[in-house]
Amino acid sequence: MIKLLGAFFLALGLIGAALLGVVYQIWLSSPWQLLWLPITVVALLLMVAYLTYAERKIIGYMQIRIGPNRVGPRGWLQPIADSIKLICKEIILPAKSNRFLFIIAPALAMAPALAAWAVIPFDDGWVFADINAALLYLLAMTSLGVYGVIIAGWASNSKYAFLGAIRSTAQIVSYEIAMGFALVGVLMASGSLNLGDIVRAQSGSHGILDWFWLPLLPLFVVYFISGVAETNRAPFDVAEGESEIVAGFHVEYSGMLFAVFFLAEYLNMILIAALTSIMFLGGWLSPFADTPLESLFAWVPGVAWLFLKTSIFLFLFLWFRATFPRYRYDQIMRLGWKVFIPLTIVWILVLGVMVVSEFAWFAPAVSSTV
Amino acid sequence: MLENYIPILLFILVGLLVGLGPVLMGFLVGPHKPDEEKDSPYECGFEAFENARMKFDIRYYLVAILFIIFDLEIAFLFPWAIVLQDLGWYGFSVMSIFLGILVVGFAYEWKKGALEWE
């Protein structure tokens, strides 16, 4: 136990030292980021906390229950009580597990889920890393999340964890292909890997009709459903199907180790929702642009629109969970490989014709910024 | 240009910190009373009767291999997709042939039953 704590402090010390170096670098170039970074991270974690509250409340009402209502007014302090409870719980390290991998697996799930937010544009120009390879970076980060799952399943040395991890990996990997093809469609339409440019490519003179959801409708649907499968959410949650393999890859995890997995899953949900709104629903763009109502809503900051659109998709995540029964594993694989992949390939060809012939949305005059 | 990437490094480090920090707090605050039963792998109350790292279905392996092929495909499509507007019909038809070959391979896998999970 002492050895373990020592290793922990060593790891945190190393990360802290590296952090200091990076912070110094940033202090030299753009000090404002040092103020915004903690605010963003805390805001994200608060969003995660209240997403769990919203989930229990919304699913509760959908099932004609009230949901949590004891801790604080209307149960608002429930997530805080939950996190305090989880901190105080014992962390069990199974005797047969591979301890090192067992402990770093949640961190490996968490780090990419948070790191992906570095390239998300919250408003025009409000982005931490304005890089031109943003979408490639995002693809890399969302793929890295699978390591947390498979390492957790392997290190637990438990049958349920192992089965859950293998299923989950095959599922994530399958839907990643459909997701990748959907991203290719976005790239064809926008002509840039930079997320800010992708949003700007969606502004035009027809407001909401210029957003990519319309020309890319099948890819939009495929992307979001793949996102649900990618985050192992219902109805694609066979990886942790409690009625057969108990909890899947995190069956041996308890206390804070489990909480970090939980945080990572919800952070990934928010990420997928935000990405869907950025790539298909115009990110920070106002839905009332180019309509008579435009001036009425001109005071609303872009980040509020992004938040609103993200919330719609998050609500869909919860709605799916309350509505659909769990898919069987062969049905999941069939949907991924035999429906989504052919659909996306066909739509990439259709889109190719539209882009090259400069049809409607892709005519140079329309796609230029207003 | 390259300093645009520094915030990413910062975010990755903060992500690791958020992943490991709470766990350390859990170790420090929570109790630690291990016993043999508690530390044994969970198997619905039974004693674990064999190694959990067992053989698994070959189809998972197949999925992994197919994934590599398709993912490479996507990586190959990315640069093409960005410059499609400049490439025009020539670029489009070349990639159509390429995608056609891919679809032939995909149809072969499908026919061979590589995608069946019954």
Interface residues (C-beta under 8 A of the other chain):
Chain A: M1 L4 L5 F8 F9 A11 L12 I15 G16 A18 L19 V22 V23 Q25 I26 S29 Q33 L37 V41 L45 L86 I87 C88 K89 E90 I91 I92 L93 P94 A95 K96 S97 I103 I104 P106 A107 L108 A109 M110 A111 P112 A113 L114 A115 W117 A118 V119 F128 A129 D130 I131 L136 Y137 W154 S156 N157 S158 K159 Y160 A161 F162 L163 I166 T169 A170 V173 S174 E176 I177 G180 F181 L183 V184 G185 L187 M188 G191 S192 L193 V246 V251 E252 G255 M256 L257 A259 V260 L263 A264 Y329 D330 M333 R334 W337 K338 I341 P342 I345 I348 L349 G352 V353 V355 V356 F362
Chain B: E3 N4 Y5 I6 P7 I8 L9 L10 F11 I12 L13 V14 G15 L16 L17 V18 G19 L20 G21 P22 V23 L24 M25 G26 F27 L28 V29 G30 P31 H32 K33 P34 E36 K38 D39 S40 P41 Y42 E43 C44 A48 N51 A52 R53 M54 F56 Y60 V63 A64 L66 F67 F70 D71 I74 L77 F78 A81 I82 V83 L84 Q85 L87 G88 W89 G91 F92 M95 S96 L99 L102 V103 F106 W110 L115 E116 W117 E118
